[in-house]
């Protein structure tokens, strides 16, 4: 009995979190939470500087390599 009450409480909390009206709506809530992660902004130049320092090459070269990698990555995904 206590287990069923606990599961009802969990279902209620999930429905409330997902904005599902628990009285009028018979939909089951999603059991997996979706977390939207925002990409950090304004870090590209710091990353380029750190890679250039670590590898002993110029920042311009690192920037070009990065752009080329992104271009190849985009082409690869487009081919799938």
TAPEWO-V108905 format. One record per backbone hydrogen bond with DSSP energy under -0.5 kcal/mol. CO is the residue of the C=O (numbers start at 0). NH is the residue of the N-H. Records with the same first field share a line. If there is no record, write none. Layout:
CO: NH + NH
This chain:
0: 4
1: 5
2: 6
3: 7
4: 8
5: 9
6: 10
7: 11
8: 12
9: 13
10: 14
11: 15
12: 16
13: 17
14: 19
15: 18
18: 20
19: 21
20: 24
23: 25
30: 32
32: 34
33: 35
34: 36
35: 37
42: 46
43: 47
44: 48
45: 49
46: 50
47: 51
48: 52
49: 53
50: 54
51: 55 + 56
57: 61
58: 62
59: 63
60: 64
61: 65
62: 66
63: 67
64: 68
65: 69
66: 70
67: 71
68: 72
69: 73
70: 74
71: 75
72: 76
73: 77
74: 78
75: 79
76: 79
